[in-house]
Amino acid sequence: MSNAAHSSPPAQRKLFEQSAAQNDGSFTEQDWGLFIAVAAIWGSSFLFIDIGLDAFPPGVITLIRVASGALALAVLPKRHVTIEAGDRARLVVLSVIWVAIPFTLFPIAEQYINSSVTGLLNGATPIFAASVAAILLRQRATGPLLAGIVVGFVGIVLISLPSISDGSNETRGVVLVLAATVCYGFAINLSAPLQARYGSLPLMSRTLALATIWTLPYGLWQIDDASWELGPLVAVLVLGVFGTGIAFAIMGSLVGRVGSTRASFITYLIPVVSLTLGVTFRGDTVAPLAIIGIACVIGGALLASRARR
């Protein structure tokens, strides 16, 4: 029987499809290095957004962030690949749900809730990623992976409760952040097979380039409201080059190495970083209950890193 009988042509592939991770076992040192690097970079991104809002409206922040991230990846050396015709629609969808929509929603949300709370809510991403994998890809979360989901989710709840009780977690901001994390849940699963076929840098370079186009109208619409102060501008550029371009390239590699669901557990460490920076630079308060939640978050990430089989 020919190989064509075992695999569908690119044009016939489903939008969401399963892909084999390079490492189904325990995280290696390289996996942990990628994991911690992205957690640190993305955990600080909410602080940089908050600083950017001192001078820029949300649409301008998103445009500068995405465009500078795309430029950063464009200048990096990478192998030339041609996106198959059947994957071009997937690439467009990925640029919308992994970048354009969530990156637009986060700065809008931070007009209503602070950077720490935004980072905390972003920790819900693994729940959505695992749910999408279970429903669309029939990949059930079992054993250590399921335990990691439960423990990590408990940690997120414990961290969030003090903010909710203090009234700082306003409904509009919460809804916007959760909508962004739902997009992430779909995007992480969509990106895994694409990363396996084309590599992290070529894929993310094209994704950010397309997302720049989608975010351009909203950014130009609000550009007259920007004050162009140096400090906020530097914060947004750092957010774009490192928190978007470099971090997305690293995340793409991590998804290919350990799978979409386990890679998404990176967001269980992001609240730890966002809380630390929020307390240090924005004067956010941390309740004792949140400290217990941080311990659960780290425990969930450790469980998720164990072998799947």
N, C-alpha and C positions, 0 to 999 in steps of 0.2 A: 504493500500500500504506500502511496506517495506521501511526502511530508505535507502536501497541500490538503490532504484529508484530515490532518491532525490540527491544523491551525487556519484561522480565517484570514482572508486578505485584509490589509489595513482598512479599506473602506467599509468592511463588514464588522469591524470590531465594535463592541458595545462602548458607550461613553465611559462607563466605569467598569474596569476589568481587574482581575487579580494579577498580582505579580509576586514572584518569589524574592524574599529578602536574601541578601548575601550572607547574613549572619542571623540564624534563628536561635543561636545559643546565647550564653551570657555576654554582656557587653565587653568588648576588648578595650584596651587602653585608648586606642584611637577613637572608638565609639564614644567613650566617656569624654574624651577631649572635645569632640564635636558637640556632644550633648551640652556640656557645661559652657562652652564658648557661646553657643546660640542662646542659651538661657540667660547668660550675663548681658549679651547685647540686646536681646529683646526685652529683658526685664528693665533695662534702662531707657528703652524707647518711650515709655509713657512719661517719664520725667522730661525728656527732650521735647515731647509734644507740648507738655504743660508750659515749658519755657518759651517755646515758639508762639504759643497763644498770647504771650505778652505783647507781641508786635504784629502777628499775622492772623488773618481769618482762617478757618479750617480748610477751605478750598485751596488756598495758596500753600499752606503747609503740606497738604497732600501732593500737590503738583511738584513742589521743590523736592520733596522726599523721593517720589517715584522717579522723577527725571534724573536726579543726581545719582540714585541707585542704578538706574539703567546705564548712565554714562560710566560709572565705576566698573560695571561688568563689561561694557563695550570695549574698554581699553585693556582689559586683562587678556593675555594670550589664551586661546582656546582652540580646540580642533574644530574644523569646519564640518557641519552636518547639514543635511537637507531634511526638513520635516516632511514626512510622507503625507500625501494628500488626505488620507483618512484620519490623520492626527491633527490637521490644521484647525478643525473646529474645536477639538479638545484644548488646543493651545489657547484659542480665543476665550473659551469658557474659563480656563485656568487663570488667565490674566484678569478676568472680571471678578471671580469669586475669591481668588487668593490675594489679590492686590487692590484693584480699583475700588471695590465696594468696602471691604473692611478698613482700608487705609483712609477712606473718606469718612467712615463712621466714627473712628476712634477720636479724632480731634473735635468732632461735633459733640461726642459724648462727654469729653473732658471739659466742656463748657458748663456741664451740670454736675459732674462728679470729679473728685480729684484723681491724680495719677495713680495713687496707691490702690484705690478701689477699682479703677479700670484694670490694673494689673491683676488684682485678685479675681475679678470676673473672667478674665482671659483664661484662667485656669480651668474653665469648663470645656475647653477645646477637646481634650482627650475623650470626654464623655460623648461628644457629638461625632468625633472621628471613629470611635469604636461602634457607635450606633449605626453610622453610615455603612461601615464595613460589614456589620452583622446583617443589615437589611438588604443592601444592594449587592454585596459580594459574598454573602453567606459565610462570613468569617466570624465564628462565635468567639467571644472572649471567655476563656476558661483558665483555671489554675492560677498561677501567679499574676497573669495579666488581668484577670477578673478581680482578683484581690487588690491589685494596684489601682484599678478604677475605683473600687469602693473606698479604699483607705484614702486615696487622693481626693476623692469627692468630699468625704467627711472633713478633710483638712480645709478644703476651700470653703465649706459651709462655716466651719469654726472661725476662720479668718474673717469672713464677711459679716458674721453676726454683729460684732461690735459696731461696725460702720452703719449697718442697717438700723440698729437701735438708736444710734446718735442722730439719725435723720440725714446723714450726708450722702446716702446712696439714693439719689432721686430716681423716680421711676423712668423718666425719659432717657436718662443716661444709661441706666441698667439695660433697658430694652435695646438700645443701640449697640451696646457692647456685646450682648448675647446674640444679636443678629450677626455681628461680625464673627463671633466664634462659631456660629452655625456654618457660615461660609467657609471658615477654616476647616471644619470637619469634613465637608465635601471636597475641598481643594486638596487636602493632604492625601486622600484616597485617590483622587484623580491624577495627582502628580507622580505617584509611585511608578506605574508602568512607563510613563513618559520619560522619567529620569533614567530608568533602566535602559531604554532604547537610545536616548540621545546624550545622556550625561548631564550633570548638574549645571555647569556653566553655560553651555549652549542653550539649554532649556530655559533657565532663569533669565538669561540675557534677553531672549525673545519675549518672555513673559512680561518683564519690566518695560521693554520698549513699547509693547502693545498697550500696557496699562497707562503709560504716559499719554498716549493718544486719548484714552477714555477719560482721564482726569483733567485734560487740558481745558475743556469748556468751563467747568466749575471753577477751576483756578483762575482763569482769565476774567471770569465774571466778578470775582471778589478781589482782584488784584489792586483796584483803586483804594481799598480799605487797608492795605498793608502800610506799615510805617518804616519798614526796612532798617530796624535797629540791629547793630552789629552782633550783640550777644545772642538774641533769638535766632538771627540768621545762621550763625555758626552752629547753634544747637540743631537746627533743622537740617543743615548740610551734613553734620555728623550722623544724624538720624538717617539720612538718605544713603550716604556712602557706606557706612558700616552697619547701621541697623536695618538697612533694606538690601543694598547690593551684596555686600560681603556675607551678611547673615543668611540671606536666601540661598546663596550658592552653597554655604555650609549645610543648611537645612536640607537642600536637595540631595546632597551626598549622604546625609544621615538617613533620610527616608529610603534611599536605595540600599543602604547597608543593613538596616534593622527592621524595615517595614514601616508602613504608614502609622499604624496604631501605636507601636512602641515609640516611634519618633515623636508622636504628638504628646507623649508624656512629658516632653520638655516644658510644656506650659504649666506643669505642676511646680516647677522651680522658679518660674517667672514671678509669681507673687512674692517669693522670698526676696528677690532682687528689688522689685518695685517698692515693697514695704520699706526695705532698708534705705533706699535712696529717698523715698518720700519723707521718712523720719529725719534723715540727715539734712536734706536740702530744702524741704518744703514745710517742715515742722509738723508733719502728721503724727498723730498719737497711735501707739500700739497697745491694745488691751492684752491682759494675761491670756485670755482665751485665744487670741490670735497666735501667741507663742506656741500653744498646744497644736493649733492648726498647722503651723509651719512644720512641726515635727511629723505630723501625719502626711503632709505634702512630700517631704523628703522620703518618708517610708514608702509611700505609694510609688515614687519614682524608682526606688531601689527594687521593689517587687516587680515592677514592669520591666526592669532591665534583665531579669533572670531568663533562663532558657525557656522557649515556648514549648519545647517537647521534653 
